[in-house]
């Protein structure tokens, strides 16, 4: 096993190191003496990043995530962030296939005093590498018990992975599958949706682990009666989770044709939807009959967020109020944005039918929640609402690329 991937090949690590050297060099030059440390997180930080060989070279998969710690507590970061954003294009041009490179500017005190008990914090604490500077990051972080991770984190998985499933749909509705890079990202987003289901199972049982390999082994030991899940549903989830995890650890992109990819998307979406609704019914103690009822419940009553996150959101709202006093209404708090996203996403995702028609009521409901009205329900309207949703909640490199101008004709079906 290598330093950044599970591959026992120095060339794979060298491919990652080449990108890291370029990115870190630019960050060091930008921040100078103000830089305290650079920490690699995510799959590559845990030694489980994706890489596969094309000829004599390795191609990297998905994203590279780093934290850049600055020394000054009150450092003005806007200008630095803008400069880093300008560098992303140069990094990705030499990124050996990476879809995104994210460098988050932060300070250590934010983790010392404000680290919530979430999957993200837990994974960072147990799966990171300090690649520049002298920082005992793990010692600085509070001890997080994976057995006490809130089941709300499963809802976060569904929100993010379900939203990301909209991207492959936009690909096949606009002939984006003709592009090799988009075909690769199509599979990555479908894989992540499959992974979300099994990871939510582990969260529900208090058996979540930061390592992909350990999670896969633990999932294989789960009995459906331990979850209280219908065995027929669990039988559908199991092969999809295993497929997603194996492809994550050992990337392979071999789908033969557009129609097979579209068929796979609808198959995964169906199981994802059934499991999502079952999980949320169990977690929130309310038997939802459909997505309209779920969306209304989440928006009106909340998504069962942990107390710690609600407290953080209250502090953010108070700070935002005083900061913006006299300058109009403040934007939604992080909790409010999360609820809105969680309510709108399934209405959009499941209003698209396999015959490429659109259900009008859920699409209109999604648009209304976002403060819009829609003139009917066809593919052009669905795409417009989906694009608005993604631009609002996920303005990332992959989304920007997905929403770039494409051929307008839908894939033949």
VEXDREN-213819 format. One record per residue (C-alpha): x, y, z; residue in three letters; residue number from 1. Coordinates in steps of 0.25 Angstrom, whole numbers, plus 5000, padded with zeros to 4 digits. Example, Ala and Ser with C-alpha at 12.3 -4.5 7.8 and 13.67 -1.06 7.14 Angstrom:
   px   py   pz code pos
 5049 4982 5031  Ala   1
 5055 4996 5029  Ser   2
//
This chain:
   px   py   pz code pos
 5000 5000 5000  Unk   1
 5005 5014 4996  Unk   2
 5005 5027 5004  Unk   3
 4993 5033 4996  Unk   4
 4986 5021 4990  Unk   5
 4984 5006 4993  Unk   6
 4993 5003 4981  Unk   7
 5007 4997 4984  Unk   8
 5013 5005 4973  Unk   9
 5023 5016 4975  Unk  10
 5018 5022 4962  Unk  11
 5004 5024 4967  Unk  12
 5009 5032 4979  Unk  13
 5019 5040 4970  Unk  14
 5007 5044 4962  Unk  15
 5000 5050 4974  Unk  16
 5012 5056 4979  Unk  17
 5015 5063 4966  Unk  18
 5001 5070 4968  Unk  19
 5003 5073 4982  Unk  20
 5017 5080 4980  Unk  21
 5011 5089 4970  Unk  22
 4999 5093 4978  Unk  23
 5007 5094 4991  Unk  24
 5018 5102 4984  Unk  25
 5007 5113 4980  Unk  26
 5001 5113 4994  Unk  27
 5014 5115 5001  Unk  28
 5018 5126 4991  Unk  29
 5004 5133 4993  Unk  30
 5004 5133 5008  Unk  31
 5019 5133 5011  Unk  32
 5022 5134 5026  Unk  33
 5007 5135 5030  Unk  34
 5006 5120 5026  Unk  35
 5006 5111 5038  Unk  36
 5003 5097 5031  Unk  37
 4997 5090 5020  Unk  38
 4989 5077 5023  Unk  39
 4984 5067 5013  Unk  40
 4970 5061 5016  Unk  41
 4960 5053 5008  Unk  42
 4963 5040 5002  Unk  43
 4977 5043 4998  Unk  44
 4980 5048 5013  Unk  45
 4975 5034 5017  Unk  46
 4984 5027 5008  Unk  47
 4971 5022 5000  Unk  48
 4971 5032 4988  Unk  49
 4967 5027 4974  Unk  50
 4977 5025 4963  Unk  51
 4978 5016 4951  Unk  52
 4987 5014 4940  Unk  53
 4986 5019 4926  Unk  54
 4998 5014 4918  Unk  55
 5010 5017 4926  Unk  56
 5004 5028 4934  Unk  57
 4994 5029 4946  Unk  58
 4982 5037 4945  Unk  59
 4976 5042 4958  Unk  60
 4961 5041 4962  Unk  61
 4952 5051 4968  Unk  62
 4957 5062 4977  Unk  63
 4969 5067 4985  Unk  64
 4966 5074 4998  Unk  65
 4975 5082 5006  Unk  66
 4974 5091 5018  Unk  67
 4984 5103 5019  Unk  68
 4986 5108 5033  Unk  69
 4989 5122 5035  Unk  70
 4996 5128 5047  Unk  71
 4987 5141 5049  Unk  72
 4974 5139 5056  Unk  73
 4968 5151 5049  Unk  74
 4975 5150 5036  Unk  75
 4967 5156 5025  Unk  76
 4965 5144 5015  Unk  77
 4956 5149 5004  Unk  78
 4968 5154 4995  Unk  79
 4976 5141 4998  Unk  80
 4963 5133 4994  Unk  81
 4961 5140 4981  Unk  82
 4976 5137 4977  Unk  83
 4974 5123 4981  Unk  84
 4962 5122 4972  Unk  85
 4969 5128 4961  Unk  86
 4980 5117 4962  Unk  87
 4970 5105 4962  Unk  88
 4969 5105 4947  Unk  89
 4984 5104 4946  Unk  90
 4985 5093 4956  Unk  91
 4974 5085 4949  Unk  92
 4981 5087 4936  Unk  93
 4992 5079 4941  Unk  94
 4984 5071 4951  Unk  95
 4986 5057 4945  Unk  96
 4971 5055 4943  Unk  97
 4966 5061 4956  Unk  98
 4952 5068 4956  Unk  99
 4955 5078 4967  Unk 100
 4966 5083 4976  Unk 101
 4961 5090 4988  Unk 102
 4970 5098 4997  Unk 103
 4962 5103 5010  Unk 104
 4968 5115 5017  Unk 105
 4966 5113 5032  Unk 106
 4972 5114 5046  Unk 107
 4975 5104 5057  Unk 108
 4966 5111 5067  Unk 109
 4954 5108 5059  Unk 110
 4956 5093 5061  Unk 111
 4960 5094 5075  Unk 112
 4948 5101 5080  Unk 113
 4937 5099 5069  Unk 114
 4939 5085 5063  Unk 115
 4926 5078 5063  Unk 116
 4923 5063 5065  Unk 117
 4921 5061 5050  Unk 118
 4926 5051 5040  Unk 119
 4935 5061 5033  Unk 120
 4942 5065 5046  Unk 121
 4944 5051 5050  Unk 122
 4950 5047 5037  Unk 123
 4959 5059 5037  Unk 124
 4964 5055 5051  Unk 125
 4967 5041 5047  Unk 126
 4971 5042 5033  Unk 127
 4980 5053 5029  Unk 128
 4995 5056 5026  Unk 129
 5003 5069 5030  Unk 130
 5010 5071 5017  Unk 131
 5016 5085 5020  Unk 132
 5019 5091 5034  Unk 133
 5020 5086 5048  Unk 134
 5006 5083 5053  Unk 135
 5001 5072 5062  Unk 136
 4987 5074 5056  Unk 137
 4981 5061 5062  Unk 138
 4985 5065 5076  Unk 139
 4979 5078 5075  Unk 140
 4965 5072 5071  Unk 141
 4956 5067 5081  Unk 142
 4954 5052 5082  Unk 143
 4942 5048 5074  Unk 144
 4935 5035 5077  Unk 145
 4930 5029 5063  Unk 146
 4919 5022 5071  Unk 147
 4913 5035 5075  Unk 148
 4912 5041 5061  Unk 149
 4898 5046 5059  Unk 150
 4889 5039 5049  Unk 151
 4887 5053 5044  Unk 152
 4900 5051 5036  Unk 153
 4893 5040 5028  Unk 154
 4883 5051 5023  Unk 155
 4895 5059 5020  Unk 156
 4900 5048 5011  Unk 157
 4887 5047 5004  Unk 158
 4886 5062 5002  Unk 159
 4900 5063 4996  Unk 160
 4900 5050 4988  Unk 161
 4885 5052 4983  Unk 162
 4888 5066 4978  Unk 163
 4901 5061 4971  Unk 164
 4892 5050 4964  Unk 165
 4886 5062 4957  Unk 166
 4899 5064 4949  Unk 167
 4899 5051 4942  Unk 168
 4885 5054 4938  Unk 169
 4889 5067 4932  Unk 170
 4900 5060 4924  Unk 171
 4890 5050 4918  Unk 172
 4880 5060 4915  Unk 173
 4889 5069 4907  Unk 174
 4898 5058 4900  Unk 175
 4909 5061 4911  Unk 176
 4913 5046 4910  Unk 177
 4920 5049 4898  Unk 178
 4931 5055 4906  Unk 179
 4941 5045 4913  Unk 180
 4943 5053 4925  Unk 181
 4928 5054 4927  Unk 182
 4926 5039 4925  Unk 183
 4936 5037 4937  Unk 184
 4930 5047 4946  Unk 185
 4916 5041 4942  Unk 186
 4921 5028 4949  Unk 187
 4927 5035 4960  Unk 188
 4915 5042 4964  Unk 189
 4906 5029 4963  Unk 190
 4917 5021 4971  Unk 191
 4916 5032 4982  Unk 192
 4901 5030 4983  Unk 193
 4903 5015 4985  Unk 194
 4913 5018 4996  Unk 195
 4903 5027 5003  Unk 196
 4893 5016 5006  Unk 197
 4903 5007 5012  Unk 198
 4910 5018 5020  Unk 199
 4896 5022 5025  Unk 200
 4894 5008 5030  Unk 201
 4907 5008 5038  Unk 202
 4904 5021 5044  Unk 203
 4890 5016 5049  Unk 204
 4897 5004 5056  Unk 205
 4909 5013 5061  Unk 206
 4919 5005 5053  Unk 207
 4924 5016 5044  Unk 208
 4939 5016 5041  Unk 209
 4948 5027 5034  Unk 210
 4954 5016 5025  Unk 211
 4947 5012 5012  Unk 212
 4952 4997 5014  Unk 213
 4948 4996 5028  Unk 214
 4934 5001 5025  Unk 215
 4933 4991 5014  Unk 216
 4937 4980 5023  Unk 217
 4927 4984 5034  Unk 218
 4916 4986 5024  Unk 219
 4918 4971 5020  Unk 220
 4915 4967 5034  Unk 221
 4902 4974 5035  Unk 222
 4889 4966 5037  Unk 223
 4876 4973 5032  Unk 224
 4869 4970 5045  Unk 225
 4879 4978 5052  Unk 226
 4875 4991 5044  Unk 227
 4860 4987 5044  Unk 228
 4861 4989 5029  Unk 229
 4852 4981 5019  Unk 230
 4861 4969 5015  Unk 231
 4857 4972 5000  Unk 232
 4862 4986 5001  Unk 233
 4875 4982 5008  Unk 234
 4877 4972 4997  Unk 235
 4877 4983 4986  Unk 236
 4886 4992 4994  Unk 237
 4896 4982 4997  Unk 238
 4902 4979 4983  Unk 239
 4901 4994 4980  Unk 240
 4909 4998 4992  Unk 241
 4920 4988 4989  Unk 242
 4921 4992 4975  Unk 243
 4922 5006 4979  Unk 244
 4933 5004 4989  Unk 245
 4941 4994 4981  Unk 246
 4941 5004 4969  Unk 247
 4945 5015 4979  Unk 248
 4957 5008 4984  Unk 249
 4961 5002 4970  Unk 250
 4955 5011 4960  Unk 251
 4951 5005 4947  Unk 252
 4942 5012 4936  Unk 253
 4937 5002 4926  Unk 254
 4922 5004 4923  Unk 255
 4920 5001 4909  Unk 256
 4910 5010 4904  Unk 257
 4901 5022 4907  Unk 258
 4888 5014 4908  Unk 259
 4894 5005 4918  Unk 260
 4899 5017 4926  Unk 261
 4886 5023 4926  Unk 262
 4879 5010 4930  Unk 263
 4889 5009 4942  Unk 264
 4886 5023 4947  Unk 265
 4871 5020 4947  Unk 266
 4873 5007 4954  Unk 267
 4882 5013 4965  Unk 268
 4873 5025 4967  Unk 269
 4861 5016 4969  Unk 270
 4868 5008 4980  Unk 271
 4874 5021 4986  Unk 272
 4860 5027 4987  Unk 273
 4854 5015 4994  Unk 274
 4865 5014 5004  Unk 275
 4866 5029 5006  Unk 276
 4851 5030 5009  Unk 277
 4852 5018 5018  Unk 278
 4864 5023 5026  Unk 279
 4858 5037 5028  Unk 280
 4845 5031 5033  Unk 281
 4853 5023 5043  Unk 282
 4862 5035 5047  Unk 283
 4851 5045 5048  Unk 284
 4840 5036 5054  Unk 285
 4830 5039 5043  Unk 286
 4825 5030 5032  Unk 287
 4826 5038 5019  Unk 288
 4817 5035 5008  Unk 289
 4824 5042 4997  Unk 290
 4834 5053 4994  Unk 291
 4824 5065 4995  Unk 292
 4821 5061 5010  Unk 293
 4836 5059 5013  Unk 294
 4839 5073 5007  Unk 295
 4829 5080 5015  Unk 296
 4832 5073 5028  Unk 297
 4847 5076 5027  Unk 298
 4845 5091 5023  Unk 299
 4834 5093 5033  Unk 300
 4839 5084 5045  Unk 301
 4854 5083 5042  Unk 302
 4863 5071 5039  Unk 303
 4866 5066 5053  Unk 304
 4879 5074 5054  Unk 305
 4888 5071 5066  Unk 306
 4887 5082 5077  Unk 307
 4902 5086 5074  Unk 308
 4899 5089 5060  Unk 309
 4887 5097 5064  Unk 310
 4895 5105 5074  Unk 311
 4905 5108 5063  Unk 312
 4895 5112 5054  Unk 313
 4889 5122 5064  Unk 314
 4902 5128 5067  Unk 315
 4904 5130 5051  Unk 316
 4890 5136 5050  Unk 317
 4893 5146 5062  Unk 318
 4906 5150 5056  Unk 319
 4900 5151 5042  Unk 320
 4889 5160 5048  Unk 321
 4898 5170 5054  Unk 322
 4908 5170 5043  Unk 323
 4897 5173 5032  Unk 324
 4888 5182 5041  Unk 325
 4883 5193 5032  Unk 326
 4887 5186 5019  Unk 327
 4875 5177 5017  Unk 328
 4871 5163 5021  Unk 329
 4882 5153 5024  Unk 330
 4884 5141 5016  Unk 331
 4879 5127 5021  Unk 332
 4887 5121 5032  Unk 333
 4895 5108 5030  Unk 334
 4884 5100 5036  Unk 335
 4873 5108 5027  Unk 336
 4881 5105 5015  Unk 337
 4883 5090 5018  Unk 338
 4868 5089 5021  Unk 339
 4864 5096 5008  Unk 340
 4874 5087 5000  Unk 341
 4869 5074 5007  Unk 342
 4855 5078 5004  Unk 343
 4857 5082 4989  Unk 344
 4867 5071 4985  Unk 345
 4857 5059 4985  Unk 346
 4846 5067 4978  Unk 347
 4855 5070 4966  Unk 348
 4863 5056 4966  Unk 349
 4850 5048 4966  Unk 350
 4841 5056 4957  Unk 351
 4849 5052 4945  Unk 352
 4843 5039 4939  Unk 353
 4850 5028 4932  Unk 354
 4843 5031 4919  Unk 355
 4849 5045 4920  Unk 356
 4836 5052 4924  Unk 357
 4834 5060 4936  Unk 358
 4824 5060 4948  Unk 359
 4818 5074 4949  Unk 360
 4814 5075 4964  Unk 361
 4828 5072 4970  Unk 362
 4835 5080 4960  Unk 363
 4826 5092 4963  Unk 364
 4828 5089 4978  Unk 365
 4843 5090 4977  Unk 366
 4843 5103 4969  Unk 367
 4833 5109 4979  Unk 368
 4842 5105 4991  Unk 369
 4853 5113 4984  Unk 370
 4844 5125 4981  Unk 371
 4841 5122 4966  Unk 372
 4830 5119 4958  Unk 373
 4831 5109 4946  Unk 374
 4823 5110 4933  Unk 375
 4819 5095 4932  Unk 376
 4827 5082 4933  Unk 377
 4836 5078 4922  Unk 378
 4851 5074 4920  Unk 379
 4855 5089 4917  Unk 380
 4848 5094 4930  Unk 381
 4854 5082 4938  Unk 382
 4868 5085 4934  Unk 383
 4866 5100 4937  Unk 384
 4861 5097 4951  Unk 385
 4872 5087 4953  Unk 386
 4883 5096 4948  Unk 387
 4878 5107 4957  Unk 388
 4878 5098 4969  Unk 389
 4892 5093 4967  Unk 390
 4898 5107 4964  Unk 391
 4891 5112 4977  Unk 392
 4896 5100 4986  Unk 393
 4908 5094 4980  Unk 394
 4916 5105 4972  Unk 395
 4928 5095 4971  Unk 396
 4937 5092 4959  Unk 397
 4930 5079 4955  Unk 398
 4917 5086 4955  Unk 399
 4922 5098 4948  Unk 400
 4927 5088 4937  Unk 401
 4914 5081 4937  Unk 402
 4906 5093 4934  Unk 403
 4916 5098 4923  Unk 404
 4909 5100 4910  Unk 405
 4906 5086 4903  Unk 406
 4898 5081 4891  Unk 407
 4883 5083 4894  Unk 408
 4878 5070 4888  Unk 409
 4875 5059 4898  Unk 410
 4881 5046 4897  Unk 411
 4873 5036 4888  Unk 412
 4864 5027 4896  Unk 413
//
